Amino acid sequence: MQNAALFITALSSQMLEAVTCCSAQDIVTGNAETIGKLLALLREKYDLDFLYQKLVHEGEGDAKEVVAVLGAPPSSPPPRPVQYFTPSTTAPKPATAAAPTTGERERQAREKVRRKVAEEVVQTEERYVDYMQSVLDHIIRLVEATSALTQGEIDSVFCNFTDLLVFHKALHLVLARRVMSWVPFSTTVGDIFLNHLEDFNMYGPYLSNYAAAMIALHFLEQRNPRFREIVELAKQRVIAGSLLHIDSFLVMPVQRLPRYTLLLDNMLKYTGKDHPDFLLLTDFVSKLNRLIDDLNKAIDPTYGPKVQKLVSIAGSIAYTSSDRLPLVAPGRWLVKEGVIGIKLQRAFNMNTAFAEVTAAVPTPGSPNTLRGSLNLLLGWTDPAQQSDPYTPPVHKSAPYCFLFNDTILYCDQRSGARDGRPFLLLAAARTAQIREAEYSNTGIRLRLLQKEHGADGAPLFDWVLVPNTPSEREQWEAAIKSVLPPETSKGVN
């Protein structure tokens, strides 16, 4: 489910528009109707080979339509009239145009595909600029006007975002004018990109700062209520209720350079070597690829994916109360995730038998909320201040566990969730709270202190993980051992 939600989010970011025809739940459950709509959308937007073959092989009628759209190529001779005679008259009958040859249909089809790609470049550039302008208007400027963040904090999140916006406004204007005045078989776009080649260097600082910016963004959202309010308000204004979050906007510059190479490679594929744009596009694509390689060398190749995965998981978890787990943090990364049976148990001291808790899943607003258990397990509040601080639910559906290098989360998979959050957080703990880890053939028992470095005699809590197969048990055991000190391990026959 989490991977399906990640796919939908990534696709929305790539398309610069929300995908509404198919949800992550539809993919997991195999909803043929909505998946078919998604595939049709992808074919319509991205399958240029399909379009080209359709234009070439649809026959004479389609070829005439292409000529009508593009205009007859300069080298095409005027059609010669064909005269018919009857015994009673010598007057000629109306002439019919000869059907273009296969070679001519291929040439015309290539030019139509070229123009389609050029139009997509302009359309995606326009949406890119619009989204960036929305971030500037509804977040950055409002943050500056209200002093919600210091200038240093603004720079840590947005870096040179405003400079990129100024550049792309100018680029979009030139590209749009060129495509509007399109002349078949002679219009070029490669020269426009070559003229702006140096401007693409400003992506360097943004890309180098991106992973750190995501951590700073989520940290500030969690700790700064004023900034969080601005972000939530902007989410409604910018995209009118779609599910994209601010980090989906901030990742757009990261995706934009590879997007150019993809689009222009497609255009080059349908540009003949005798076309005036062929050498221009070839030159720019080659130089842009070298620039991307140089920028990537300055970035830790493992850091960015770890942060993006962390951000994705944080955005996929729903809560039963107003509390939000500060999941995105420096030095944290995912170790393992997956479906696994979980039992939550507690004991009042080392000599007391463990009493399995059978409380139902708490609901928002009820006295038995999840807030107490979250705060207690994470050591954020004094347990003595809670009337019933630890009331973990018994899972009755599909348990899912996220194991990080310093934290473990116990979630429920939400069936049919269309808010982009397929998991409901039920319990959480720091790995530093784990006093013992018992490994047996039947499962893994994690004995947790109430707080990190808790005093002797403090209540202990047990998480019992029950993998479905011996192979899964071995994988989870290895993952847990990798994040715990060796002295916590305890084998059980």
C-alpha positions as CSV (number, residue, x, y, z in Angstrom):
1,M,0.0,0.0,0.0
2,Q,2.8,2.4,1.0
3,N,4.6,1.8,-2.3
4,A,1.4,2.3,-4.3
5,A,0.7,5.6,-2.5
6,L,4.3,6.6,-3.2
7,F,3.9,5.8,-6.9
8,I,0.7,7.9,-7.2
9,T,2.4,10.8,-5.4
10,A,5.5,10.6,-7.6
11,L,3.3,10.4,-10.8
12,S,1.4,13.5,-9.7
13,S,4.6,15.4,-9.1
14,Q,6.0,14.3,-12.5
15,M,2.8,15.3,-14.3
16,L,2.6,18.5,-12.3
17,E,-1.1,17.7,-11.7
18,A,-3.0,15.5,-9.2
19,V,-3.9,12.0,-10.4
20,T,-7.5,11.5,-9.5
21,C,-8.6,8.7,-11.8
22,C,-6.9,6.0,-9.7
23,S,-6.0,5.7,-6.0
24,A,-3.3,3.6,-4.2
25,Q,-6.1,1.4,-2.9
26,D,-7.3,0.8,-6.4
27,I,-3.9,-0.4,-7.4
28,V,-3.5,-2.7,-4.4
29,T,-7.0,-4.2,-4.8
30,G,-6.6,-4.5,-8.6
31,N,-9.5,-2.3,-9.6
32,A,-9.5,-2.9,-13.4
33,E,-11.6,0.0,-14.3
34,T,-9.6,2.7,-12.5
35,I,-6.3,1.1,-13.4
36,G,-7.4,1.1,-17.1
37,K,-8.2,4.8,-16.8
38,L,-4.7,5.4,-15.4
39,L,-3.0,3.4,-18.2
40,A,-5.1,5.3,-20.8
41,L,-4.0,8.6,-19.3
42,L,-0.3,7.6,-19.4
43,R,-0.6,6.4,-23.0
44,E,-2.3,9.6,-24.1
45,K,0.4,11.8,-22.4
46,Y,3.6,9.8,-22.9
47,D,3.3,7.1,-25.6
48,L,4.7,9.0,-28.6
49,D,5.5,5.9,-30.5
50,F,1.9,4.9,-30.4
51,L,0.9,8.3,-31.8
52,Y,3.5,8.2,-34.5
53,Q,2.6,4.7,-35.7
54,K,-1.1,5.7,-35.7
55,L,-0.3,8.7,-37.9
56,V,1.8,6.6,-40.3
57,H,-0.6,3.7,-40.7
58,E,-4.0,5.1,-40.4
59,G,-4.0,5.6,-44.2
60,E,-4.8,8.2,-46.7
61,G,-7.6,9.9,-44.8
62,D,-5.4,10.5,-41.8
63,A,-2.5,11.7,-44.0
64,K,-4.8,14.3,-45.5
65,E,-5.7,15.5,-42.0
66,V,-2.0,15.8,-41.1
67,V,-1.4,17.8,-44.2
68,A,-4.3,20.1,-43.3
69,V,-2.9,20.7,-39.9
70,L,0.8,21.1,-40.9
71,G,0.4,22.5,-44.3
72,A,1.8,20.9,-47.4
73,P,5.6,20.5,-47.2
74,P,7.6,22.9,-49.4
75,S,9.0,20.1,-51.6
76,S,5.5,18.6,-52.4
77,P,4.6,19.3,-56.1
78,P,1.1,20.5,-56.9
79,P,-1.3,17.7,-57.6
80,R,-1.9,17.0,-61.4
81,P,-5.5,16.9,-62.5
82,V,-6.9,13.7,-64.0
83,Q,-9.3,14.2,-66.9
84,Y,-12.1,11.9,-67.9
85,F,-13.9,11.9,-71.3
86,T,-17.2,10.5,-72.4
87,P,-18.6,10.2,-75.9
88,S,-21.0,13.1,-75.3
89,T,-18.6,15.8,-73.7
90,T,-15.0,16.8,-73.4
91,A,-15.4,18.8,-70.2
92,P,-13.0,17.7,-67.4
93,K,-14.3,16.4,-64.1
94,P,-13.0,17.6,-60.7
95,A,-9.5,16.4,-59.9
96,T,-8.5,14.3,-56.8
97,A,-5.3,14.7,-54.9
98,A,-2.8,11.9,-55.0
99,A,-2.3,10.1,-51.7
100,P,1.1,11.0,-50.0
101,T,3.7,8.2,-50.2
102,T,4.6,6.3,-47.1
103,G,7.8,8.2,-46.8
104,E,6.0,11.5,-46.9
105,R,3.4,10.3,-44.3
106,E,6.3,9.4,-42.0
107,R,7.9,12.8,-42.5
108,Q,4.6,14.6,-41.7
109,A,4.0,12.3,-38.7
110,R,7.4,13.1,-37.2
111,E,6.8,16.8,-37.5
112,K,3.4,16.5,-35.8
113,V,5.0,14.5,-32.9
114,R,7.7,17.1,-32.7
115,R,5.1,19.8,-32.3
116,K,3.2,17.8,-29.7
117,V,6.4,17.5,-27.6
118,A,7.1,21.2,-28.0
119,E,3.6,22.0,-26.8
120,E,4.1,19.6,-23.8
121,V,7.4,21.4,-23.0
122,V,5.5,24.7,-22.9
123,Q,2.6,23.3,-20.9
124,T,4.7,21.7,-18.3
125,E,6.8,24.9,-18.1
126,E,3.7,27.0,-17.6
127,R,2.4,24.7,-14.8
128,Y,5.9,24.6,-13.2
129,V,6.1,28.4,-13.1
130,D,2.5,28.7,-11.8
131,Y,3.2,26.3,-8.9
132,M,6.5,28.0,-8.1
133,Q,4.7,31.4,-8.1
134,S,2.1,30.0,-5.8
135,V,4.8,28.9,-3.3
136,L,6.3,32.4,-3.5
137,D,3.0,34.2,-3.1
138,H,1.3,32.0,-0.5
139,I,4.2,30.8,1.6
140,I,7.5,32.6,1.2
141,R,6.1,36.1,1.1
142,L,3.6,35.4,3.9
143,V,6.3,33.9,6.0
144,E,8.5,37.0,5.5
145,A,5.6,39.4,6.1
146,T,4.6,37.7,9.4
147,S,8.2,36.9,10.5
148,A,7.1,33.3,11.1
149,L,10.6,32.2,10.2
150,T,14.0,33.8,10.4
151,Q,15.9,34.6,7.2
152,G,18.2,31.7,8.0
153,E,15.3,29.3,8.4
154,I,13.8,30.6,5.1
155,D,17.1,30.0,3.3
156,S,17.5,26.5,4.8
157,V,14.1,25.4,3.3
158,F,13.8,27.4,0.1
159,C,17.4,28.2,-0.8
160,N,17.5,30.0,-4.2
161,F,13.9,29.1,-5.1
162,T,13.0,32.7,-6.1
163,D,16.0,32.9,-8.5
164,L,14.9,29.7,-10.2
165,L,11.4,31.2,-10.6
166,V,12.7,34.4,-12.3
167,F,14.7,32.3,-14.7
168,H,11.8,30.0,-15.7
169,K,9.4,32.8,-16.2
170,A,11.8,34.2,-18.9
171,L,12.3,30.7,-20.4
172,H,8.6,30.0,-20.6
173,L,7.9,33.3,-22.3
174,V,10.4,32.6,-25.1
175,L,9.3,29.0,-25.6
176,A,5.6,29.9,-25.7
177,R,6.2,32.6,-28.4
178,R,8.2,30.1,-30.5
179,V,5.6,27.4,-30.4
180,M,2.8,29.9,-31.2
181,S,4.5,30.9,-34.4
182,W,5.4,27.3,-35.3
183,V,6.4,26.8,-39.0
184,P,6.4,23.1,-40.0
185,F,9.8,21.6,-40.9
186,S,11.7,24.7,-39.9
187,T,10.9,25.8,-36.4
188,T,13.6,25.1,-33.8
189,V,13.7,25.1,-30.0
190,G,17.2,23.8,-29.3
191,D,18.7,27.3,-29.8
192,I,16.4,28.7,-27.0
193,F,17.8,26.1,-24.5
194,L,21.4,26.7,-25.7
195,N,21.0,30.4,-25.1
196,H,19.9,29.7,-21.5
197,L,22.4,27.0,-20.8
198,E,24.4,29.0,-18.2
199,D,21.2,29.7,-16.3
200,F,20.7,26.0,-15.5
201,N,23.8,26.2,-13.3
202,M,21.7,27.9,-10.6
203,Y,20.2,24.4,-9.9
204,G,23.4,23.4,-8.2
205,P,22.8,25.2,-4.8
206,Y,19.2,24.0,-4.8
207,L,20.0,20.4,-5.5
208,S,22.8,20.3,-3.0
209,N,20.5,21.7,-0.3
210,Y,17.4,19.7,-1.1
211,A,17.7,16.8,1.3
212,A,18.6,19.1,4.2
213,A,15.7,21.4,3.2
214,M,13.2,18.5,3.6
215,I,14.4,17.8,7.1
216,A,14.3,21.5,7.9
217,L,10.8,21.9,6.4
218,H,9.3,19.0,8.5
219,F,11.2,20.1,11.6
220,L,9.8,23.6,11.4
221,E,6.3,22.4,10.6
222,Q,6.4,20.3,13.8
223,R,7.9,22.9,16.1
224,N,6.5,26.2,14.7
225,P,2.7,26.5,14.8
226,R,2.6,29.8,12.9
227,F,4.6,28.3,10.0
228,R,2.5,25.1,10.0
229,E,-0.7,27.2,9.7
230,I,0.7,29.1,6.7
231,V,1.6,25.8,5.0
232,E,-1.8,24.3,5.6
233,L,-3.6,27.5,4.3
234,A,-1.4,27.6,1.3
235,K,-2.2,23.9,0.5
236,Q,-5.8,24.9,0.1
237,R,-5.2,28.0,-2.0
238,V,-2.4,26.7,-4.2
239,I,-3.9,23.4,-5.5
240,A,-7.6,23.8,-4.5
241,G,-8.0,20.6,-2.5
242,S,-5.6,18.2,-4.3
243,L,-3.4,16.0,-2.1
244,L,0.0,17.4,-3.0
245,H,1.9,18.8,0.0
246,I,4.5,21.6,0.0
247,D,7.3,19.0,-0.3
248,S,5.7,18.0,-3.6
249,F,6.2,21.5,-4.8
250,L,9.8,21.8,-3.5
251,V,10.8,18.5,-5.2
252,M,9.7,19.9,-8.6
253,P,13.1,21.7,-9.3
254,V,14.8,18.4,-8.5
255,Q,12.8,16.6,-11.1
256,R,12.9,19.4,-13.7
257,L,16.3,18.8,-15.3
258,P,15.7,15.1,-15.9
259,R,12.3,16.1,-17.3
260,Y,14.0,18.3,-19.9
261,T,16.3,15.5,-21.0
262,L,13.3,13.1,-21.3
263,L,11.2,15.6,-23.3
264,L,14.0,16.8,-25.6
265,D,15.3,13.2,-26.2
266,N,11.8,12.4,-27.4
267,M,11.8,15.4,-29.7
268,L,15.2,14.5,-31.0
269,K,14.0,11.0,-31.8
270,Y,11.4,12.4,-34.2
271,T,13.7,15.1,-35.7
272,G,15.4,14.1,-38.9
273,K,19.1,14.7,-39.4
274,D,18.3,17.2,-42.2
275,H,16.1,19.3,-39.8
276,P,17.6,22.6,-38.6
277,D,16.8,21.6,-35.0
278,F,18.7,18.3,-35.1
279,L,22.2,19.6,-34.3
280,L,20.9,22.2,-31.8
281,L,18.9,19.7,-29.8
282,T,21.8,17.2,-29.9
283,D,24.2,19.8,-28.6
284,F,22.0,21.0,-25.8
285,V,20.9,17.5,-24.6
286,S,24.6,16.5,-24.5
287,K,25.6,19.5,-22.5
288,L,22.6,19.2,-20.1
289,N,23.4,15.6,-19.3
290,R,27.0,16.6,-18.5
291,L,25.7,19.3,-16.2
292,I,23.4,16.9,-14.4
293,D,26.3,14.5,-14.0
294,D,28.4,17.2,-12.5
295,L,25.7,18.3,-10.1
296,N,25.1,14.7,-9.0
297,K,28.7,14.3,-8.1
298,A,28.4,17.0,-5.5
299,I,25.4,15.2,-3.8
300,D,25.5,12.1,-1.5
301,P,23.7,9.5,-3.7
302,T,22.3,7.7,-0.6
303,Y,21.2,10.7,1.5
304,G,18.5,12.1,-0.8
305,P,16.7,8.7,-1.3
306,K,16.7,8.1,2.5
307,V,15.2,11.5,3.2
308,Q,12.6,11.2,0.4
309,K,11.6,7.8,1.8
310,L,11.3,9.3,5.3
311,V,9.2,12.2,4.0
312,S,7.0,9.8,2.1
313,I,6.3,7.6,5.1
314,A,5.6,10.7,7.3
315,G,3.1,11.8,4.7
316,S,1.4,8.4,4.6
317,I,0.5,8.1,8.3
318,A,-2.7,9.3,9.8
319,Y,-3.3,9.9,13.5
320,T,-6.1,9.4,16.0
321,S,-5.4,12.7,17.8
322,S,-4.0,16.1,17.0
323,D,-0.5,14.9,18.0
324,R,2.0,14.4,15.1
325,L,5.0,12.2,15.5
326,P,8.2,14.2,14.5
327,L,9.2,11.4,12.2
328,V,11.5,13.4,9.8
329,A,14.7,14.1,11.7
330,P,18.4,14.3,11.0
331,G,20.2,11.0,11.2
332,R,17.0,8.9,10.9
333,W,16.5,6.4,8.1
334,L,14.3,3.4,7.3
335,V,15.7,-0.1,8.0
336,K,12.8,-2.3,7.3
337,E,9.0,-2.2,6.8
338,G,6.3,-4.7,6.2
339,V,3.2,-6.6,7.3
340,I,3.9,-8.5,10.6
341,G,1.8,-9.8,13.4
342,I,2.1,-7.6,16.6
343,K,0.9,-8.0,20.2
344,L,1.3,-5.3,22.7
345,Q,1.7,-6.4,26.4
346,R,2.7,-4.8,29.6
347,A,4.0,-5.7,33.1
348,F,4.1,-3.7,36.3
349,N,7.5,-5.0,37.4
350,M,10.0,-7.7,36.5
351,N,8.2,-10.4,38.6
352,T,4.7,-9.7,37.4
353,A,3.2,-11.9,34.7
354,F,2.6,-10.0,31.5
355,A,-1.1,-9.0,31.0
356,E,-2.1,-8.8,27.4
357,V,-4.0,-5.6,26.7
358,T,-7.3,-6.0,24.9
359,A,-8.4,-2.4,24.6
360,A,-10.2,-1.5,21.4
361,V,-8.7,1.0,18.9
362,P,-9.3,4.5,20.5
363,T,-11.4,7.1,18.7
364,P,-10.7,10.8,18.5
365,G,-12.2,12.7,21.4
366,S,-12.7,9.6,23.6
367,P,-11.1,9.4,27.1
368,N,-9.1,6.5,25.8
369,T,-7.0,8.3,23.2
370,L,-3.7,7.3,21.7
371,R,-2.0,10.5,22.9
372,G,-1.1,9.0,26.3
373,S,0.5,5.9,24.8
374,L,2.5,7.9,22.2
375,N,3.8,10.4,24.8
376,L,4.6,7.7,27.3
377,L,6.4,5.4,24.8
378,L,8.4,8.3,23.4
379,G,9.1,9.8,26.8
380,W,7.7,13.2,26.0
381,T,5.5,13.5,29.1
382,D,5.4,12.4,32.7
383,P,3.4,9.1,33.0
384,A,2.2,10.1,36.4
385,Q,0.2,12.9,34.8
386,Q,-1.7,10.5,32.7
387,S,-4.8,8.9,34.2
388,D,-4.4,5.8,32.0
389,P,-1.3,6.6,30.0
390,Y,-0.8,3.3,28.2
391,T,-3.8,1.8,26.5
392,P,-2.4,0.2,23.3
393,P,-5.0,-1.3,20.9
394,V,-5.3,-4.9,19.9
395,H,-4.9,-5.0,16.1
396,K,-7.9,-6.6,14.4
397,S,-7.0,-6.0,10.7
398,A,-3.6,-5.7,8.9
399,P,-0.7,-4.8,11.1
400,Y,2.2,-3.0,9.5
401,C,5.5,-2.1,11.1
402,F,8.1,0.5,10.2
403,L,11.6,0.0,11.7
404,F,14.0,2.9,11.7
405,N,17.5,3.0,13.1
406,D,16.2,4.8,16.2
407,T,12.4,4.3,16.2
408,I,9.8,1.6,15.6
409,L,6.2,2.3,14.6
410,Y,3.1,0.0,14.8
411,C,0.4,0.9,12.3
412,D,-2.9,-0.3,10.9
413,Q,-3.5,-0.4,7.2
414,R,-6.5,1.8,6.4
415,S,-8.8,0.2,3.8
416,G,-10.0,2.6,1.1
417,A,-8.1,5.6,2.4
418,R,-8.3,8.3,-0.3
419,D,-6.5,11.1,1.7
420,G,-3.1,9.8,0.7
421,R,-2.5,8.3,4.2
422,P,-2.9,4.5,4.0
423,F,-1.6,3.9,7.6
424,L,-3.0,4.7,11.0
425,L,-0.4,5.0,13.8
426,L,-1.3,2.9,16.8
427,A,2.0,2.9,18.9
428,A,5.6,4.1,18.7
429,A,8.8,3.6,20.6
430,R,12.4,4.6,20.5
431,T,15.0,1.8,20.0
432,A,16.9,3.2,23.0
433,Q,13.9,2.1,25.2
434,I,14.5,-1.5,24.3
435,R,16.1,-3.2,27.3
436,E,16.0,-6.8,25.9
437,A,15.2,-8.5,22.6
438,E,14.3,-12.2,22.8
439,Y,14.6,-14.2,19.6
440,S,12.8,-17.5,19.2
441,N,11.3,-19.7,16.5
442,T,7.8,-18.3,17.3
443,G,8.6,-14.6,17.2
444,I,10.6,-11.6,18.6
445,R,9.8,-10.1,22.0
446,L,11.0,-6.5,22.6
447,R,11.0,-5.5,26.2
448,L,10.7,-1.7,26.5
449,L,11.4,0.6,29.4
450,Q,8.8,3.2,30.1
451,K,11.4,5.9,29.3
452,E,14.9,5.9,28.0
453,H,17.3,5.1,30.9
454,G,14.3,4.5,33.2
455,A,14.8,3.7,36.9
456,D,14.7,0.1,38.2
457,G,11.2,-1.0,38.9
458,A,9.6,1.3,36.3
459,P,6.8,-0.4,34.2
460,L,8.0,-2.5,31.3
461,F,6.2,-2.9,28.0
462,D,6.5,-5.7,25.5
463,W,6.1,-5.7,21.8
464,V,5.8,-9.3,20.5
465,L,6.4,-9.5,16.7
466,V,5.1,-12.6,15.0
467,P,6.4,-13.0,11.4
468,N,4.3,-15.2,9.1
469,T,7.2,-17.3,7.8
470,P,10.6,-18.5,9.1
471,S,12.2,-16.4,6.3
472,E,10.4,-13.3,7.4
473,R,11.4,-14.0,11.0
474,E,15.1,-14.2,10.0
475,Q,14.8,-10.9,8.1
476,W,13.2,-9.1,10.9
477,E,15.6,-10.5,13.4
478,A,18.6,-9.4,11.4
479,A,17.0,-5.9,10.9
480,I,16.3,-5.5,14.7
481,K,19.8,-6.7,15.6
482,S,21.3,-4.1,13.3
483,V,19.8,-1.2,15.3
484,L,20.2,-2.6,18.8
485,P,23.3,-3.0,20.9
486,P,24.6,-6.6,21.1
487,E,24.0,-6.8,24.9
488,T,20.2,-6.5,24.4
489,S,20.1,-9.8,22.4
490,K,18.7,-12.8,24.2
491,G,18.1,-16.2,22.6
492,V,15.2,-18.3,23.7
493,N,14.9,-22.0,22.9
